[in-house]
Amino acid sequence: MTQLGVIGGGGWLGKALLLPALADGVIAGEALTVSSRSAAVPGFGPWPAVRQTKSNTQLAADADVVMLSVRPQDLDAIALDLSGKLVISVMAMVSLADLAARFKARRIIRAMPNAAAEKRLSFTPWLASPDATDADCAFAERFFNASGQTQRIKTEAELDYFTALTGSGPAFLAAFADAMISDAVTKGVERDIAERAVRQLFLGGSTLLAGSKQTPGEIVQTFLDYAGTTAAGLEAMAAADIGTPIARGLTAAAARAAARAGSR
């Protein structure tokens, strides 16, 4: 039975990944150790055998697989020898080489889930170091599939870009939604009504997009061809060059991801 230890497992991302994996049986409660500052993280009640600790050293000693789910700026406080173990990182800005040097590890997987993991709707790209085994990769695939969809990729440059595209993506959608709500308020709509309307719009629109056989570009063209009110709005957005600020935002986020933690 694979023994998993998650450093930072009490944080929102750690729990968002662990609870679906526990529910699906990817990891057994008795095979999981979670470290946190309090050693008493709520949410694991259905799995009373989950061990909780303040000691990362004890966690690592008990684990075959150690997952790092902390902020990159907190990494310097974690001094462990993880040689011989599989190390899985869900941190941005910390490269395979940096992880190998810090923790004396050779079998490493880097992954970039997003906030939708708590709804089992994350898109999680991941890549493996050359020494990661087929069994290591199979475990990572099963683990991240429990919280959404996964995609193995080949390079850290791709992972940096996906950190922007899908890792940061939920926040970008929230920014777009907030802009729509703010515009509605300026037109006299009460804020709570505007917010409820836009939340439902994003839920419905995302569901339609996910289930459509058309590409997003084809959907846009369908509305443009219809030449109605939606086309008028799309044409105005295109005239304002809506694509440029979106591309700039993705480029900036990807550049920040590529600025490794050691060079902040």
GIQUIZI-V491757 format. One line per field, one symbol per residue. phi: phi as a letter, one per 30 degrees, with the letter a starting at -180 (. if undefined). psi: psi as a letter, one per 40 degrees, with the letter a starting at -180 (. if undefined). burial: I if it has 9 or more other ideal C-beta (glycine too) atoms within 8 Angstrom, else O. Layout:
phi = ???
psi = ???
burial = ???
This chain:
phi = .dccccdidddddeddddddddddidbdedccbbcadchbcdjcedbdddcbaccdddedddcdbcccbbdedcdddccbccdicdcccccdicdeddddddchcccbbcbbdbddedcibdccdabbdedddededdddddddddckcbbdbcbdddddddeddcddeeddddddddddddddddcjddedddddddddedddddddddcddddedddededdddicddddddddddddiddddddddddddddddddeedcd
psi = hhhhhhheeeiddddddddddddeedhideehhhiiddfghieedegeehhhiehddddddeidhhhhgiideeddehhihfheihhhhfiiehidddddddefidhhhhigiadedeefeihhiiiiidehidddddddddddddfbiihhididdddddddddddeddddddddddddddddddeehiddddddddddddddddddddeieiidddddddddddfadddddddddddefddddddddddddddddegidee.
burial = OOIIIIIIIIIOIIIIIIIIIIOOOOIIIOIIIIIIOOIOIOOIOOIOOIOIIOOIOIIIOIIOIIIIIIOIOIIOOIOIOIOOIIIIIIIIIIOIOIIIOOIOIOIIIIIIIIIIIIOIOIIIIIIIIOOIOOOIIOIIIIIIIIIIOIOIIOOIOIIIIIIIIIIIIIOIIOOOIOOIIOOIIOOOIOOOOIIOIIIOIIOOOOOOIOOOOOOOOOIIOIIIOOOOOOIOOIIOOIOOOOOOOIOOIIIIIIOIIIOIIOOO
